[in-house]
Amino acid sequence: MHDTRWSGEDEARQFARAILSIEAVTLSPNDPYTWSSGMRSPIYCDQRLTLSHPLVRSHIADAFAKRLRLRYPDIELIAGTATGGIGHAAILADRVSQPMVYVRSSAKGHGKQNLIEGRMLKGTHVAVVEDTVSTGGSVLHAVEAIREAGGHVSVVFTIFSYGFHVSQEAFARLGIKLEALTDFTHVIETAQEMNVIKAQDVELLMRFQENPSAYSEAFR
């Protein structure tokens, strides 16, 4: 299944179709995956796979660049999150001719013990790139690190967002706009159209998005 054609359908559906086709998102509503946190989930995302598909990778960069130019013309620096956001941040930075840094999940234990790798001047307006946003914890950690270093962050770009309430609240609390190319709802709708899942699976999948903890507990 490698249907990565680009049609006239809306952008969110195009990206949903693309990441389903290359299996950067897979669905297993009746036999859920186990995340590293221990949570059970009917959906598994590996957006690093998008880097291995030139057409998909290029369309992601084009979409990020278009939104950045139209909506955030004051951006002066692109920051990728380690490790998922680094590749797409580098491509985006090249597309818009901006410098780039990346943000570690924790500071190095040697040398200058940097948390932010690369050069960022205080007062710089920064756009952060992450490949997937679930709870938002890791990418907002990067946002806070940039702010503590004197940077100004108002937007995070991501390929896919789960749309969890907890992440929406966290982004709103920090005054950060989330620009997602596609999201959980579009992926589920598109997966049904592609016959990846059955109609009876949709309710179970949407129950996970509404309350992931309750869904997870039901499978323990």
N, C-alpha and C positions, 0 to 999 in steps of 0.2 A: 504494500500500500504506500505509494509515493506520489499521491496526487497533489502536486505543489503548483498547479496552474493558478494564475491570477486573473480573476474575472471582474465583472462590473459590480459584484456584490460589495456591501459596505466593508470598510477596513477591518473592523473587529471580527467579522465573519471570515474574511480572507486569512487573517492571522490564525484564527481558531482552526480553520481547515488545514493550514500549512503545518502547524505544530502537531496536530493529530496525525497528519499524513506521514510525517517523519518520526513519529512516536516520541517527540519531545514531551508530550503529555500522553499518558496511558490511563485507562479507566478499568477498575475492577470492583464494581459495587457490591458484589456478593462474596468476595474473598479479598478484603482490604489489605493494602500494604501497611507495613510498619515503618514509621518515620524514625529518624535517629533519636528523637525525643521520647519515643515509645508510643506516640499517638498512632491509632489506626486510622487509615485514610483510604477512601475508594478511588483516589486520584494520585498519580505520581508524576512529578514534573522533573525533567532533566533538560533545561533549556540550553545547556552546553552543546547539545546535539545540533542546535541551530547553526553553530559555527562551522559544522562539517558540511553544510548545504549552502553553496554559494548564492543561489537564487534567493532563498529564504533570508540568509544573512544580509544580502544586499537590500532587500525590501525593508528589513528591520531598520537598517541604517538610514535609508531614505525617509522612512516614516518618522523616526526620531528627529532627523535633521529638519524636516519640514515643520514639525511642531515647534522645535526650538527656535527656528528663524521667525516664525509667525507670531509665537506667543511669548517668547522669552528673549528678545533681542539684546538684553543687557548681559547675557551670560558671557563670561570671559574664560571659563575653565571647565573642563569635563572631568568628573571624578568617578572612577569605577570602584565597586565594592569587590574585595577579595573573597572568593576567586571568581564567582559567577559573572560579575559585572565587568571584569577587566577587558575581555576581548571586545565586547560590544562598545564599551567606552572608547577604546582605542580607535575603532572603526569610525564611530561618530565624531570623535575629535578630528580625525583626518578629513571627514566630509565637510566639516564646518570650519576647518583651518584654525582650531583652537588648541591650546596646550592641554595636557592631561596629567592627572595624578591618579594613584589608587590608594584606597584606605584599607589597612589591615584589620582583621578582627581583633587582634591584640598587638601591642607594641613588641618589636623585636627585643630579644633578650641579650643582644650584643650591639656593638658599634654605638650609633647615636640613639638606639632604641626608638626608632621612628614608628609612628602609627600611620602617618601619611607619607607615602613614598612619591617623591617628585617635588617640584617647587611650586608653592602657593603663597602669594603675597597677602598680607592682611588687607581686608576690604574687598577682596576679589569676589565676584558673583559667580557661583558654582552651580552646575547641574550635576546631579548624582545619577549614575546608571547602575541598575540592578537587574538580574535576569528574571527573577521571580519574587513576588511579594506575597508572603503568607500572613504572619502576625505583624510583620513590619519591624520586628525587633532588631534584626541585623542591619538593615539599611538605615534605620533611624539612629543606630549606634554610630554609623559612619557620618550621618548628618551632624550629630552632636559633636563628633571629633573635629569636623571641619569648622563648625561654629566656634568651638573652643580655641581653635588655632587662628581665629580672626576672619574666616570666610563667611560669606553670606549665601545661604542655601534656601531656595524657595520652591524647588521642584525636584522630583525624582521621576526618572523615566524607567519603565520596566516593560518587558515583553508580555508578562502574564501576571494578573493579580487574582488571588482567591476571593477578594471582596469580603473578607471577614469583618464583622462589626468592630472587633478589637483593633484591627489595623486602621480602619476608617477613623475611629476615635483618636488613635494615636497621632495620625497625620494631621488631623484637625487641631489637636492640642498644640502641636508644634508649628502650626501655620504653614504646612508643607502641602503643595499640590502634587497629587500622584497622577502621572500620565502613563496609563497602561494601554498597550496596543490591543490587547484582548483580555477577557476575564472569564471567570468560572461559568457564568450564565451563558455567554456566547459559545464557550467550548461545549457545554452540555447540549445546547440546542443544535449545534453543528454536528456533534457526534451522533445524535439521533438521526439527523438527515443523512449522514454517511453510513448509517446502519452499524455503527460501532457499538452502540448500546440499544437496548429495547425500551419501549415506551414505559414499561413497568419499573425500569431502573431509575427513571428521572426523579421520582419522588424521594427515593433513598439518597440519591446524590445531592438533591437540594436540601434534604434534612441535615446532611453533613455540613454544608455551607452555613446553614442557619445556626447550628450548634455543634461544632466539631467535637467538643469534649463529650457531650451526651452520646453522639454517634460512636465515638471511640470506646466509651465504657460499655456499650451494648455488645461489642465484639471481644471483650476481655474474658 
